């Protein structure tokens, strides 16, 4: 039984170390930084990514990340008549407002 305690501590420590969150740039943070626009910083770009995570799915975030490189894609989304695009556009506008309020 006394050998079990050190083994348990090693396993528990390993589990904690492997499950700890790793600082990692998100999809929108990377796109924002790559775009190289004025005012783009790790703090600002990280903030917009943090706000986006609960709002958008991963696939939507990948789609929105393309807007940094090709801004006309956002206009295609805005003008789309697809119901899913209309819902995404509504959330996109809300996200923009939240970014303005919280990341400035």
C-alpha positions in Angstrom: 0.0 0.0 0.0 2.9 2.4 0.7 4.1 1.9 -2.9 0.7 2.9 -4.2 0.8 6.4 -2.8 4.0 7.5 -4.8 2.6 5.9 -7.9 -0.7 7.7 -7.4 1.1 11.0 -7.0 3.1 10.5 -10.2 0.0 9.5 -12.2 -2.1 12.4 -10.8 0.7 14.9 -11.6 1.0 13.5 -15.1 -2.7 13.9 -15.6 -2.8 17.5 -14.4 0.2 18.4 -16.6 -1.3 16.8 -19.7 -4.7 18.2 -19.2 -3.7 21.8 -18.3 -4.7 24.3 -20.9 -2.0 25.3 -23.3 -1.8 28.9 -24.4 -2.7 28.6 -28.0 -3.8 31.2 -30.5 -7.3 30.6 -31.8 -8.5 30.7 -35.4 -9.5 34.4 -35.4 -6.5 35.5 -33.4 -4.1 34.0 -35.9 -6.1 35.5 -38.8 -6.1 38.9 -37.2 -2.4 38.8 -36.5 -1.6 37.6 -40.0 -3.6 40.4 -41.6 -1.1 42.9 -40.3 -3.6 45.7 -39.9 -2.9 48.8 -37.7 -3.8 48.2 -34.1 -3.6 44.4 -34.5 -1.8 43.1 -31.4 -1.8 39.8 -29.6 -4.0 41.3 -26.9 -6.5 42.8 -29.3 -6.6 39.7 -31.6 -6.8 37.4 -28.6 -9.8 39.4 -27.3 -11.7 39.1 -30.5 -11.1 35.4 -30.6 -12.2 35.0 -26.9 -15.5 36.8 -27.6 -16.1 34.7 -30.8 -15.7 31.3 -29.2 -19.1 31.1 -27.5 -20.8 32.8 -30.4 -19.6 30.8 -33.4 -19.0 27.2 -34.3 -15.5 26.1 -35.3 -16.5 26.0 -39.0 -18.1 29.5 -38.7 -14.9 30.8 -37.1 -12.8 29.4 -40.0 -15.2 31.1 -42.4 -14.9 34.4 -40.6 -11.1 34.1 -40.4 -11.1 34.3 -44.2 -12.7 37.8 -44.0 -9.4 39.2 -42.6 -7.6 38.2 -45.9 -10.6 38.7 -48.2 -13.0 41.3 -46.8 -15.4 41.0 -49.8 -16.4 37.6 -48.4 -18.1 39.4 -45.5 -20.2 41.3 -48.0 -21.1 38.0 -49.8 -22.3 36.7 -46.4 -24.3 39.9 -45.7 -26.0 39.8 -49.1 -26.7 36.1 -49.1 -30.3 35.0 -49.1 -29.6 31.7 -47.4 -31.4 31.5 -44.0 -28.2 30.1 -42.3 -26.1 33.0 -43.7 -28.7 35.5 -42.4 -28.5 34.0 -38.9 -24.7 34.0 -39.1 -24.7 37.6 -40.3 -26.8 38.6 -37.3 -24.4 37.0 -34.9 -21.5 38.5 -36.8 -22.9 42.0 -36.2 -23.5 41.3 -32.5 -19.9 40.0 -32.2 -18.6 43.2 -33.9 -20.5 45.3 -31.4 -19.1 43.2 -28.5 -15.6 43.5 -29.9 -15.9 47.3 -30.1 -17.2 47.5 -26.5 -14.8 45.0 -24.9 -11.6 45.0 -26.9 -10.9 48.7 -27.4 
